[in-house]
Amino acid sequence: MIYLYNDKKIYYKFYNQTSHCPIILLHGWGCEGSIFKNLIAQMPEKSFLVIDFPPFGKSDKSISDWNIFTYVGMLMSLCDYLHIDKCDILGHSFGGRIAIILSAVKRSLVHTCLLVDSAGIKPHHSIDYHMKICKYKIKKALGKSTLNMGSPDYLALSPDMKKTFVSIVNTHLEEYAKKMAVKTLIVWGEKDNETPIYMAKKLNKYIRGSRLKVIKEAGHFCFLDRPLEFYKIVKNFWEES
């Protein structure tokens, strides 16, 4: 299905649309909703809503002047359009950013929140990172090309999306996490190198009453690395809630 938000096409799909409190699955940057297909298959009795965040998946590929709050506004608008008054929400990585903000500013909508290897915490940068930033600034000051400098996620983007990406990664959400008042489970891969485990511990500290589950021998995509363990954890969480 397609929903128009600010004239942009947003693709979404319902699975087993029977619950008045569906589980909304929010994917990470560079991914699309289909990444959750195995989770959905494992729980056919659950009602899931899956969204492709633009410019990924089947949603519009060209957007400009979006930031993290635009994505949150889009999700709130879609829920209103679909008459969703209450939902459980699962956010992975970038999707976790949206889940954190939504849980803080629209508490009446979110029943429970599940953060999986979520982004949003200000990172500790290594010396190597600071050296790269210094090199970038020197090249820019000298008028030399910086087109090939940056992460693979960044380099793959259009100029408009690069602005959006920079805005998102520089928006830190500690204060929003502290305002969350919904039942929250934090699930993390022990060997996550993209959003390291110290971020999980900070979220656990900031979000009142939250619980942290660490999956051993799993990385940033812990739900793909150790699927059966992940399914058991999240199913127990949803059933007890």
N, C-alpha and C positions, 0 to 999 in steps of 0.2 A: 504494500500500500504506500501511497505517496501523500505527504502532508506538506502544504506550502507555508513556509515561515519567512516573512519578509521577502516574498517572491522567490525563495530558494526551495528546491525540492528535497524533502527529508524522507528517506525510506524507512519504513518500520514494518514489523511483522509480529502478529500475535500467534502464540502457540497455546492451544487449549484455552480459549477465551471463555472461561467459566467462573472465575473468581472475581469477587468485588475488590480484592486486594492483590493484584498481580505482582509478580516479581519483574522488575525492570532491570535489564542487563546492559551495562554501559562499558563499551570496549575501550581499549587503550589506543594511543596515537599510532597511526599507520596501519591499524587493523580494521576490522569490520565486524558487524554483529554475528556473522556466521562462525566466528571463532568459538562461540559458546555452544555449537551444535551438539557436542558430546554431552555436555552438562544437561542440556534440554532433553536429550534422548534417554539419559539415566533417570529423569524424573518426569515421566509422561503425565503424571497426575497433577503436576503443578501448572499454573497459568503464567506464561512468560511473555513479556513484551521486549522485543529486540529492536534496537535503533542503529542505523548507520550514521555516524557523525560526519558531516561534510568536512573535507572533500573526499571521504573514503567510502568504499563500498558502492552502493547503488544511489547514494545521495549526490546532490550537485557537486561538481568538481571545482567550480569557480565561486569563491566567496571573498569578500574584502571587508576590512575594518571589523572583523569579529575578534572577540577576546573570550576569556573563560566565562564571563558573565553573560555573553550572548548565547553560549551553549546552554547555560543554566536556564535562561529565559526561554529558549526554544523548547527545552524539555518541559518546563512548567506549562507552556502554551499547548504542547501536544497532549499533556495529561488533561488539561481543561477541555480540549477538543474531543478527547476520547471518554470524557466523563469519569476520569479516574480521581476519586477523592482520597484514596489511601493506597499506598503501595509499599512493598518491600523493595529495597534497591541494592544492587550489587555493582560496584564500580572497580574496574581493574585499571591500574596505572593512571593514565589521563582521565579515564572514566571515574576514578576515585576522587579526582579534584571536583568534578561535578557533583558527586554524591555528598562530599563534605559540605560544599556550599549550600546545596539544596536542603540537607538535613539541618543546617543552621538557620536558614532564612525562611523555610517553609515547613515548620515542624508538624503542622496539621496534615501534611501530605505523606510524610515518611513514617511508616510503621516501624521498620527495622532497617539498619544499614550494615552492609557487609563490604568492607574495604579489603581488596586483594592487591597486594604489592602496589599500594596506592602512591601516586605522586602528590605533591603539595607542600612537603616540608622543605625548608631552605637547606640546600645541600652543603656538606663540608667539602670544600674543593682542595684537591691535591696541589702540590708544587707544580706538577706537570701541567695542570689546567691553567694555573696562573701564568706560566711561561707561554702557553698558547695564546692567552688573552693579550699578553704583552707583545708578542710577535705580531698579532693581528693589528694592534693599535699602531705599532711602528710602521708596518706595511701601509696601513691606511694613511698615516701622516705623510709618508713619502710618496703617496699617489700610486702605489703599486696595487695590483689586483689582489683582492681577497675572496674571489669567487669560489675557490676550492677549499676554503677554510670553514670548518664547522663540522657538526656531527652528521652522520649519514641521513638521519631524519630531517635535518635542516637543509642539507644540500639537495634533497630530492624535491623540495617544495618550490612552488611558483613564487615570484616576488611578493605578491599579496599575502600568500600563506606564510611566508617567512616572517612577515610582520606579526601575524597572528601567533605563530609559534613562539617568537621571542617574547611577546606579551604574556603568553600563558606560562612559560617556564620561569618568568620573572615575577609572577604573582604567587606569593607564599601565603599559605592558608592556616597558619598556626592559630590566629585569632578566631577564625571560623570553627576550627576543631574544638576550641575551648567553649564555644557556644552551642555545640551539639548536645541535644537532650533526648536522643532516641537510643534505643537498645542497639549497641554496635559490637560487631565481631570483626577483628582485624586478623586476616590470614596472610601469611608471608612465607616466601621461599627462603630457606636458611642461606642459600648461596646467591641471593639476588644481588647482582652487581649494578643494576640500573637504579633501583631504589633500595639502597642497602638497609640492613636490618635495624640500624640505629634510627631510621625514619619510622619504622614500625613501633619501636619503643617510645619514641616521642609522641606519636599519635595515641598510643595506649595511655600515656601520661596525661595528655591534654583532654582526651574525650572521657568525660565522667562516666564511670561504670562500665567502660569498655573492657573486652577480653581480647587477649592476643594468643593466636595459635600459630606456631612455627612448624612448617613442613620440612623435614630434613631431606637433604640431597635434592632440593628443588631450587630453581632459579626464579627469574622474574615472571615466568609463566608457570607458576606452581600448579595451576589447575590443568595444565597440559603435561607437565613433568611427572606429577604424581596424582593422576586423575581419581583413582579409587579412594585414596586417603582424603583428597579434597572433597569429593562428593559426600563422603561420610560426615565430614565436619560441617559442611554447609546444610546438609539435610537435617542433621540433628539440631542445628541452630534454628532453622525455619520451623521445624516441628515443635520445638519447645517454646517458640514465640507465638 
